[in-house]
Amino acid sequence: MEMPFINECAVETCAYNVGSACHALAITVGDPPHARCDTFFVTSGKGGDPAATGQVGACKMTDCRHNTRLECQASGIAVGPGQDRADCLTYSVRRGAGT
């Protein structure tokens, strides 16, 4: 099982975002009911590995169609402004999960 890459991050205020790219080695998505990027935070400096492209290490959104055993199986994700300032925009409710 490979961790999916964060193809784009549109939350420029995040400490791990440089040039719309996430440089955290791995992020965590979730804390239902919102598919937020739990790794997001604002600080005066930038963090992460500038040579690395961020990946999804864990996903707590068990109702997402990409989630298998708390691991994201999407080919890649996008993070952007959302309800909690930085949300996984690739999140999609699995059929039957919300009913």
C-alpha positions as CSV (number, residue, x, y, z in Angstrom):
1,M,0.0,0.0,0.0
2,E,1.5,3.3,-1.1
3,M,0.6,6.7,0.5
4,P,-1.1,9.1,-2.0
5,F,0.6,12.4,-2.8
6,I,-0.9,15.7,-2.1
7,N,-1.1,17.0,-5.7
8,E,-1.9,20.5,-4.6
9,C,-2.4,22.6,-1.5
10,A,-4.2,25.9,-2.0
11,V,-3.9,26.9,1.7
12,E,-1.0,29.3,1.5
13,T,-1.0,30.2,5.2
14,C,-0.1,26.6,6.2
15,A,3.4,26.2,7.6
16,Y,4.0,23.3,5.2
17,N,2.9,25.0,2.0
18,V,5.5,26.5,-0.3
19,G,4.3,27.5,-3.8
20,S,1.0,25.6,-3.5
21,A,2.9,22.4,-2.6
22,C,2.8,20.5,0.7
23,H,6.1,19.6,2.1
24,A,5.0,17.7,5.2
25,L,6.3,14.2,5.0
26,A,2.8,12.9,5.8
27,I,-0.5,14.5,6.8
28,T,-3.5,13.2,8.7
29,V,-7.0,13.9,7.3
30,G,-10.1,13.9,9.4
31,D,-11.8,14.3,12.7
32,P,-15.3,13.6,11.5
33,P,-17.5,15.2,10.5
34,H,-15.0,17.3,8.5
35,A,-12.3,16.1,6.2
36,R,-9.8,18.6,7.5
37,C,-6.1,18.5,7.2
38,D,-5.1,17.8,10.8
39,T,-1.5,18.7,10.0
40,F,-2.4,22.3,9.1
41,F,-1.2,25.1,11.2
42,V,0.0,28.7,10.9
43,T,3.4,29.8,12.1
44,S,5.9,32.5,11.1
45,G,8.3,30.0,9.5
46,K,7.9,27.3,6.9
47,G,8.4,23.6,7.8
48,G,8.7,20.2,6.2
49,D,11.2,18.9,3.8
50,P,11.6,21.3,0.9
51,A,12.7,18.4,-1.4
52,A,9.7,16.2,-0.5
53,T,6.1,16.2,-1.7
54,G,3.6,15.6,1.1
55,Q,1.6,12.4,1.3
56,V,-1.4,11.2,3.2
57,G,-0.3,9.1,6.1
58,A,-3.7,8.5,7.7
59,C,-7.4,9.3,7.1
60,K,-10.0,9.3,9.9
61,M,-12.9,9.8,7.4
62,T,-14.2,6.2,7.5
63,D,-17.2,7.2,5.3
64,C,-15.0,8.4,2.4
65,R,-15.0,6.2,-0.7
66,H,-11.2,6.4,-0.8
67,N,-10.7,5.1,2.7
68,T,-9.7,1.5,3.4
69,R,-8.8,0.6,6.9
70,L,-8.0,4.3,7.7
71,E,-5.7,4.6,4.8
72,C,-6.4,6.8,1.8
73,Q,-6.5,4.9,-1.5
74,A,-7.0,7.9,-3.8
75,S,-4.4,8.3,-6.5
76,G,-3.7,11.7,-5.1
77,I,-5.5,14.5,-3.2
78,A,-6.0,18.2,-3.2
79,V,-6.1,20.3,0.0
80,G,-7.8,23.7,-0.1
81,P,-9.8,26.2,1.9
82,G,-12.8,24.6,3.5
83,Q,-15.0,24.6,6.6
84,D,-11.9,24.2,8.8
85,R,-9.4,26.4,6.8
86,A,-7.7,23.4,5.2
87,D,-9.8,20.5,4.0
88,C,-9.2,17.5,1.8
89,L,-11.1,18.4,-1.3
90,T,-10.8,14.9,-2.6
91,Y,-13.1,13.6,0.2
92,S,-16.2,11.9,-1.2
93,V,-18.8,10.1,0.8
94,R,-19.0,6.4,0.0
95,R,-22.4,5.3,-1.4
96,G,-24.6,4.1,1.4
97,A,-22.4,5.6,4.1
98,G,-24.6,8.6,4.8
99,T,-27.9,6.7,4.6
